[in-house]
Amino acid sequence: QVQLVESGGGLVQTGGSLRLSCTTAGIIFRTYNMGWYRQAPGKQRELVASITNYGRTSYGDSVKGRFTISGDNAKSAVYLQMDSLEPEDTAVYYCHAEKFGRLSWGQGTQVTVSS
């Protein structure tokens, strides 16, 4: 059974930083494509950042240059470093794992950026 557990969310002021973590269980981590999505109230879930199983990264346009995704095969974890946070980044952030089209999601962690 695939398990994804996010942590690291919270309340931060505009311009601040947070680091989200997603620990995994039940998968061979190094073979999965991992990602972070977010969903703000009244909006659709959107891709924030992704990293393939061979380390290629991509980012949503709104976070390029501010967020950094990374993975640690030894810890079976993926991280999202978020800098220069803006109120528009307020959302529930979800960890995502994908392999051969099979998707798994974490329960989400709330990030709130105050102005």
N, C-alpha and C positions, 0 to 999 in steps of 0.2 A: 504494500500500500504506500502510495506516494504521500509524503508529508512535507509541507512547506510552512515554515513559521517565520513571520516577519517580526522585527523589533526595531526600536530606535526612533520611532515617531515621537511627536510632542509638539509643544508650543514654542515658537521662536519669533523674534522680531525681524522685521524687514532688514535684509542685508546679512542675516545670520546664516549659520550652517547647521546641518544635521547629517548624520550618517546612518542609513538604514542597513540592516542586516537581514538576510534570509538564510536560515539553516534548513538543510534538507535531510530527509531520511527515506529509505525505500527505493532509491534510484542509484544508478552508477553515474555520479554527478558529472564526470568528465565527458560523458557521451551525450549530455543534454544541452540544448540551447536554452538559455535563461534570460529572463527579462523582468523589467519593472513597468507596471502600468499604474495609472491613477484615475480616479473618478471623483469629480467634484459634484456637489449637489445639483441636480437638474441637468447634468451633462453626461455624455457618453464616456465610457471608459476609453482612455487613450494610451498609446504607447509612450513611455518616457525614455527608456533605454533598453538595449538588448545586447547580449554577448553570445556568440556562437560557441559551440563546443571546441573550436580551435582558436578562440580568442578574438574574433572580429567583433568590433563594437559598432553600434549605431545609436543615434539619438533623435528624439523629436525636436523639431525646429525651435520650439519655445524654451528648450533647456540646453541647447548646444552652447558649449563654452562655460556653463555653470555647473553641470552635473557630470559625474564620472562613474561609470559602472565598472566593476572588477569582480573577478571570481577567484576562489581559492580551492583548488582541487583537493588539497590535503585536508581541508576542513569541510569540504562539500558545502560551501557557502558562497553566496553572491552578495555584493554590497553596492550601495548607491550613495556616493558622496555628493551632497547637495550644498552648494555654496551660493552666495548672493541671492538668497531666497527672497521671493516676492509674494505679496498677498495672493496673486493668481496661482501660486503653487499649492495653495491650500486644497487638500483632497485626501481621500483614503488611497494609500499606495499599496499595491498588490504585487507580490512576487509570482512569477510565472515560469513554468518549466514545460518544454516542448520536445518531443522526440517522435519522429515518424507521424506527425500530425496529431499525436495524442497530447492533450493539454491538461495541466494541473495548475491549481491556484492555491495561494495561501489565503488566510482569513482577512488580511489587510491590517495596515497600521495607519492611524490618523496623523496627518501633518497639518498644522495650523500655523500660518504666518500672519502675525499682526502688523498693522500699519502704524 
